[in-house]
Amino acid sequence: MAKTKLLFCDSNDNGTLEVFWNESNEITLWLEQHNEYPTTISLDKQTSIKLVKTLKSEISKIEGGSNV
């Protein structure tokens, strides 16, 4: 598997979310906010898939019910 990292910035430029695969075959989310300690969470494949489905559902609510 390719070693890649993806970085997201929040809408207020107060923090970042970094997403990457770790060597334990998990997806790690690393959240950093200004003046805060970083927070990490690692999810197994099944939980990562559930997170993606939940995010898609919540995004569709923001866009007025359109499918993502």
Backbone as a printed PyTorch tensor [residue, N CA C, xyz], in Angstrom:
tensor([[[  0.8430,  -1.1800,   0.0000],
         [  0.0000,   0.0000,   0.0000],
         [  0.8890,   1.2450,   0.0000]],

        [[  0.4760,   2.2360,  -0.7650],
         [  1.2470,   3.4790,  -0.8530],
         [  1.2270,   4.2110,   0.4830]],

        [[  2.3310,   4.8200,   0.8060],
         [  2.4080,   5.6050,   2.0340],
         [  2.0360,   7.0430,   1.6970]],

        [[  0.8020,   7.4040,   2.0010],
         [  0.3140,   8.7460,   1.7170],
         [ -0.3580,   9.3200,   2.9450]],

        [[ -0.4370,  10.6390,   2.9960],
         [ -1.1500,  11.3550,   4.0430],
         [ -1.9970,  12.4190,   3.3680]],

        [[ -3.1710,  12.6450,   3.9190],
         [ -4.0840,  13.6360,   3.3830],
         [ -4.3910,  14.6190,   4.4990]],

        [[ -4.2810,  15.9130,   4.2120],
         [ -4.4470,  16.9510,   5.2170],
         [ -5.6480,  17.8240,   4.8630]],

        [[ -6.5620,  17.9890,   5.8290],
         [ -7.7260,  18.8510,   5.6760],
         [ -7.5860,  20.0230,   6.6340]],

        [[ -7.9670,  21.2160,   6.1830],
         [ -7.9370,  22.4130,   7.0180],
         [ -9.3630,  22.8020,   7.3790]],

        [[ -9.5770,  23.2580,   8.6100],
         [-10.9360,  23.6300,   8.9850],
         [-11.3300,  24.9630,   8.3650]],

        [[-12.6180,  25.2600,   8.3780],
         [-13.1380,  26.4460,   7.6830],
         [-12.6710,  27.7590,   8.2970]],

        [[-12.1720,  27.7270,   9.5300],
         [-11.6990,  28.9490,  10.1950],
         [-10.1770,  29.0300,  10.2660]],

        [[ -9.4900,  28.1030,   9.6040],
         [ -8.0200,  28.0280,   9.6530],
         [ -7.4790,  27.9300,  11.0780]],

        [[ -8.2290,  27.2510,  11.9360],
         [ -7.8000,  27.0700,  13.3210],
         [ -7.2340,  25.6850,  13.5940]],

        [[ -7.2940,  24.8120,  12.5960],
         [ -6.8060,  23.4670,  12.8390],
         [ -6.7360,  22.6520,  11.5720]],

        [[ -6.1880,  21.4470,  11.7180],
         [ -6.0570,  20.5360,  10.5850],
         [ -6.4360,  19.1270,  11.0180]],

        [[ -6.8590,  18.3470,  10.0360],
         [ -7.1390,  16.9330,  10.2250],
         [ -6.2860,  16.1750,   9.2170]],

        [[ -5.4250,  15.3280,   9.7160],
         [ -4.5610,  14.5230,   8.8550],
         [ -5.0620,  13.0880,   8.8810]],

        [[ -5.1480,  12.4720,   7.7160],
         [ -5.6610,  11.1130,   7.5880],
         [ -4.6050,  10.2550,   6.9080]],

        [[ -4.2900,   9.1100,   7.5140],
         [ -3.3080,   8.2240,   6.9000],
         [ -3.4870,   6.7850,   7.3770]],

        [[ -2.9780,   5.8650,   6.5720],
         [ -2.9620,   4.4500,   6.9000],
         [ -1.7480,   4.1830,   7.7750]],

        [[ -1.9330,   3.4010,   8.8290],
         [ -0.7870,   3.0660,   9.6690],
         [ -0.3940,   1.6020,   9.4610]],

        [[  0.7210,   1.2100,  10.0110],
         [  1.2680,  -0.1230,   9.7770],
         [  0.5120,  -1.2240,  10.5190]],

        [[ -0.4940,  -0.8530,  11.3060],
         [ -1.3590,  -1.8340,  11.9610],
         [ -2.6150,  -2.0970,  11.1300]],

        [[ -2.5750,  -1.6490,   9.8560],
         [ -3.7090,  -1.7850,   8.9420],
         [ -4.9510,  -1.0640,   9.4560]],

        [[ -4.7490,   0.1210,   9.9670],
         [ -5.8300,   0.9720,  10.4470],
         [ -5.7250,   2.3340,   9.7640]],

        [[ -6.8060,   3.0750,   9.8300],
         [ -6.8090,   4.4570,   9.3720],
         [ -6.6590,   5.3320,  10.6050]],

        [[ -5.6730,   6.2160,  10.5840],
         [ -5.4430,   7.1220,  11.7080],
         [ -5.8930,   8.5280,  11.3350]],

        [[ -6.6270,   9.1480,  12.2390],
         [ -7.0520,  10.5390,  12.1120],
         [ -6.3050,  11.3330,  13.1820]],

        [[ -5.5950,  12.3590,  12.7650],
         [ -4.7760,  13.1920,  13.6550],
         [ -5.3350,  14.6030,  13.5900]],

        [[ -5.9190,  15.0750,  14.6760],
         [ -6.5440,  16.3900,  14.7310],
         [ -5.6730,  17.3440,  15.5320]],

        [[ -5.3050,  18.4600,  14.8990],
         [ -4.5340,  19.5010,  15.5870],
         [ -5.2970,  20.8080,  15.5090]],

        [[ -5.4590,  21.4600,  16.6610],
         [ -6.0740,  22.7770,  16.7200],
         [ -5.1000,  23.7150,  17.4140]],

        [[ -5.1440,  24.9920,  17.0090],
         [ -4.2360,  25.9690,  17.6020],
         [ -4.4120,  25.9920,  19.1180]],

        [[ -3.3020,  26.0290,  19.8260],
         [ -3.2620,  26.1080,  21.2920],
         [ -3.8810,  24.9000,  21.9860]],

        [[ -3.9230,  23.7600,  21.3160],
         [ -4.4630,  22.5180,  21.8870],
         [ -3.4700,  21.3830,  21.6390]],

        [[ -3.5310,  20.3740,  22.4670],
         [ -2.7340,  19.1800,  22.2190],
         [ -3.3610,  18.3930,  21.0680]],

        [[ -2.5520,  17.7730,  20.2160],
         [ -3.1040,  16.9580,  19.1220],
         [ -3.9010,  15.7680,  19.6720]],

        [[ -4.9030,  15.3730,  18.9310],
         [ -5.7330,  14.2180,  19.2800],
         [ -5.6710,  13.2260,  18.1390]],

        [[ -5.5200,  11.9500,  18.4600],
         [ -5.5010,  10.9260,  17.4180],
         [ -6.5310,   9.8450,  17.7270]],

        [[ -6.9980,   9.2290,  16.6620],
         [ -7.8540,   8.0550,  16.7800],
         [ -7.5140,   7.1530,  15.6060]],

        [[ -7.4230,   5.8540,  15.8730],
         [ -7.1550,   4.8780,  14.8250],
         [ -8.3600,   3.9570,  14.7110]],

        [[ -8.8060,   3.7510,  13.4730],
         [-10.0050,   2.9580,  13.2170],
         [ -9.6740,   1.7510,  12.3520]],

        [[-10.2780,   0.6110,  12.6760],
         [-10.1150,  -0.5520,  11.8160],
         [-10.9210,  -0.3430,  10.5320]],

        [[-10.7800,  -1.2500,   9.5830],
         [-11.4040,  -1.0790,   8.2740],
         [-12.9260,  -0.9670,   8.3820]],

        [[-13.5560,  -1.8420,   9.1440],
         [-15.0080,  -1.8440,   9.2650],
         [-15.5130,  -0.5270,   9.8710]],

        [[-14.8510,  -0.0280,  10.8810],
         [-15.2470,   1.2240,  11.5120],
         [-14.9960,   2.4040,  10.5820]],

        [[-13.9090,   2.3590,   9.8110],
         [-13.6170,   3.4100,   8.8360],
         [-14.7100,   3.4930,   7.7800]],

        [[-15.1740,   2.3360,   7.3120],
         [-16.2450,   2.3060,   6.3240],
         [-17.5260,   2.9010,   6.9060]],

        [[-17.8350,   2.5630,   8.1560],
         [-19.0200,   3.1240,   8.8220],
         [-18.8930,   4.6420,   8.9400]],

        [[-17.7040,   5.1390,   9.2440],
         [-17.4750,   6.5850,   9.3360],
         [-17.7440,   7.2540,   7.9890]],

        [[-17.2540,   6.6640,   6.9070],
         [-17.4670,   7.2250,   5.5700],
         [-18.9620,   7.2870,   5.2560]],

        [[-19.6890,   6.2150,   5.5410],
         [-21.1270,   6.1960,   5.2800],
         [-21.8460,   7.2650,   6.0960]],

        [[-21.4470,   7.4250,   7.3460],
         [-22.0630,   8.4350,   8.2020],
         [-21.7620,   9.8400,   7.7010]],

        [[-20.5170,  10.0810,   7.2900],
         [-20.1630,  11.3930,   6.7420],
         [-20.9610,  11.7010,   5.4860]],

        [[-21.1170,  10.7280,   4.5940],
         [-21.9110,  10.9360,   3.3790],
         [-23.3430,  11.2890,   3.7230]],

        [[-23.9020,  10.6120,   4.7020],
         [-25.2700,  10.8840,   5.1250],
         [-25.4090,  12.3030,   5.6750]],

        [[-24.4670,  12.7020,   6.5100],
         [-24.5110,  14.0480,   7.0980],
         [-24.2890,  15.1240,   6.0400]],

        [[-23.4030,  14.8700,   5.0800],
         [-23.1520,  15.8290,   3.9930],
         [-24.4090,  16.0160,   3.1540]],

        [[-25.1220,  14.9480,   2.8940],
         [-26.3410,  15.0650,   2.1040],
         [-27.3740,  15.9450,   2.8060]],

        [[-27.3690,  15.9710,   4.1180],
         [-28.2750,  16.8370,   4.8740],
         [-27.8910,  18.2970,   4.7010]],

        [[-26.6070,  18.5870,   4.6400],
         [-26.1210,  19.9550,   4.4450],
         [-26.5130,  20.4690,   3.0660]],

        [[-26.4290,  19.6130,   2.0810],
         [-26.6960,  20.0220,   0.6980],
         [-28.1770,  19.9500,   0.3470]],

        [[-29.0410,  19.8630,   1.3360],
         [-30.4560,  19.8650,   1.0790],
         [-31.0170,  18.5630,   0.5590]],

        [[-30.3850,  17.4460,   0.9300],
         [-30.9270,  16.1410,   0.5790],
         [-30.3830,  15.5250,  -0.6900]],

        [[-29.4570,  16.1750,  -1.3900],
         [-28.9010,  15.5670,  -2.6000],
         [-27.9660,  14.4220,  -2.2160]],

        [[-27.8860,  13.4290,  -3.0760],
         [-27.0110,  12.2800,  -2.8270],
         [-25.5650,  12.6470,  -3.1020]],

        [[-24.6660,  12.0730,  -2.3140],
         [-23.2330,  12.2760,  -2.4990],
         [-22.6490,  11.0520,  -3.1300]]])
